[in-house]
């Protein structure tokens, strides 16, 4: 009998982000529920560190690592989104801003700079069609699958021809 391994919390959030409703018709004032869950998890993480008898410098370093993992999780989740409207892209930015604001209340670290890679990824949706190859080469911090996810989503949203999408992906590789 095979061993069933439960998904990691990081993978659970990647899926929650990817499967959020991004094809919205209008942007409301509400962010997605995964944002509140992430804030709650990070708050618990910070409290455990504070109660663990660990030096402040070490706590800050561990919080810093936590923010890096959070940024990677957000980008990975966004890279797996299959359908999105322009308002959905705006919702991604709203989610990120709510998350940054909430995290700034939980940490003395520069949260915005740690999550800059997420903002850069979201803003890449707005690039002119011909700039994706250059953007991909200028941002090696993103994995190949994250770049492919971005290009595939943009191609779908903007109605690119299959040939155009494949040419862009070929030039990126």
C-alpha positions in Angstrom: 0.0 0.0 0.0 1.4 3.4 -1.0 2.1 6.2 1.5 -0.3 9.1 1.2 1.6 12.3 2.0 -0.6 15.4 2.8 0.2 18.5 0.8 2.4 21.1 2.5 0.8 24.3 3.7 2.8 26.1 1.0 1.3 23.9 -1.7 -2.2 24.4 -0.2 -1.8 28.2 -0.5 -0.4 27.9 -4.1 -3.6 26.0 -5.0 -5.9 28.4 -3.2 -4.3 31.4 -5.0 -4.4 29.7 -8.4 -8.0 28.6 -7.9 -9.3 31.9 -6.6 -11.9 33.6 -8.9 -9.8 35.9 -11.1 -12.4 36.4 -13.9 -14.3 39.1 -12.1 -16.4 41.6 -14.0 -15.8 44.4 -11.6 -13.4 45.1 -8.8 -15.0 45.4 -5.5 -13.5 46.4 -2.1 -13.0 42.8 -1.0 -9.8 40.9 -1.2 -9.6 37.1 -1.6 -10.0 34.9 1.5 -6.5 33.4 1.2 -5.1 36.8 2.2 -6.6 36.7 5.7 -5.5 33.1 6.1 -1.9 34.0 5.2 -2.0 36.9 7.6 -3.2 34.6 10.3 -0.5 32.0 9.6 2.2 34.7 9.6 0.9 36.1 12.9 1.1 32.7 14.5 4.6 32.1 13.1 5.7 35.4 14.6 4.2 34.7 17.9 5.8 31.3 18.1 9.2 32.9 17.3 8.6 35.5 20.0 7.7 32.9 22.6 10.6 30.6 21.7 13.3 32.3 23.7 15.2 33.1 20.5 17.4 36.2 20.2 15.7 39.2 18.4 18.3 39.1 15.5 17.5 35.4 14.9 13.8 36.0 15.1 14.1 38.8 12.5 16.2 36.5 10.2 13.5 33.8 10.5 10.7 36.3 9.8 12.7 37.4 6.8 12.9 33.8 5.5 9.2 33.5 6.1 8.5 36.6 4.0 10.7 35.1 1.2 8.7 31.9 1.3 5.5 33.9 1.3 6.6 35.8 -1.8 7.6 32.6 -3.6 4.3 31.1 -2.7 2.3 34.1 -4.0 4.2 34.1 -7.3 3.9 30.4 -7.8 0.1 30.6 -7.1 -0.3 33.5 -9.5 1.7 31.7 -12.2 -0.8 28.8 -12.1 -3.9 31.0 -12.8 -5.5 29.9 -16.0 -8.2 32.5 -16.6 -8.2 36.2 -15.6 -9.9 39.4 -16.5 -8.4 42.9 -16.3 -10.4 43.4 -13.1 -8.9 40.1 -11.8 -5.4 41.5 -12.3 -6.4 44.6 -10.3 -7.7 42.2 -7.6 -4.3 40.6 -7.5 -2.8 44.0 -6.8 -5.5 44.6 -4.1 -4.7 41.3 -2.5 -1.0 42.1 -2.4 -1.6 45.6 -1.0 -3.9 44.2 1.8 -1.3 41.6 2.6 1.5 44.1 2.7 -0.5 46.4 5.0 -1.4 43.5 7.3 2.2 42.2 7.4 3.6 45.6 8.3 1.6 45.5 11.5 3.1 42.1 12.3 6.7 42.7 11.5 9.3 45.5 11.9 11.0 44.3 8.6 10.6 46.0 5.3 7.7 43.9 4.1 7.2 45.8 0.8 10.7 45.2 -0.4 10.4 41.5 0.4 7.2 41.2 -1.6 8.5 43.3 -4.5 9.0 40.2 -6.7 5.2 39.6 -6.4 4.4 43.2 -7.4 6.8 43.0 -10.3 5.2 39.7 -11.5 1.7 41.2 -11.3 2.7 44.3 -13.2 4.2 42.1 -16.0 0.6 41.3 -17.0 0.4 44.9 -18.3 3.5 44.7 -20.6 3.2 45.3 -24.3 3.2 42.0 -26.2 6.7 42.4 -27.6 8.3 42.9 -24.2 7.8 39.6 -22.6 11.0 38.0 -23.9 13.1 40.9 -22.7 11.3 41.0 -19.3 11.9 37.2 -18.8 15.6 37.6 -19.4 15.8 40.6 -17.1 14.1 38.8 -14.3 15.9 35.5 -13.6 14.4 35.3 -10.1 11.3 33.7 -11.7 11.4 30.0 -12.6 10.8 28.8 -16.1 7.3 27.5 -15.2 6.4 30.9 -13.7 7.4 32.7 -16.8 5.5 30.2 -19.0 2.4 30.6 -16.7 2.6 34.4 -17.2 2.9 34.2 -20.9 0.2 31.6 -21.3 -2.2 33.6 -19.2 -1.4 36.8 -21.1 -1.8 35.0 -24.4 -5.2 33.7 -23.3 -6.4 37.0 -22.0 -5.2 39.0 -25.0 -6.3 36.5 -27.6 -2.8 35.8 -29.0 -2.6 33.3 -31.9 -1.0 30.0 -30.9 1.9 30.6 -33.2 2.7 34.0 -31.5 2.5 32.4 -28.0 4.8 29.6 -29.0 7.3 32.0 -30.6 7.5 34.1 -27.5 8.0 31.0 -25.3 10.7 29.7 -27.7 12.6 33.0 -27.5 12.4 32.9 -23.7 14.0 29.5 -23.5 
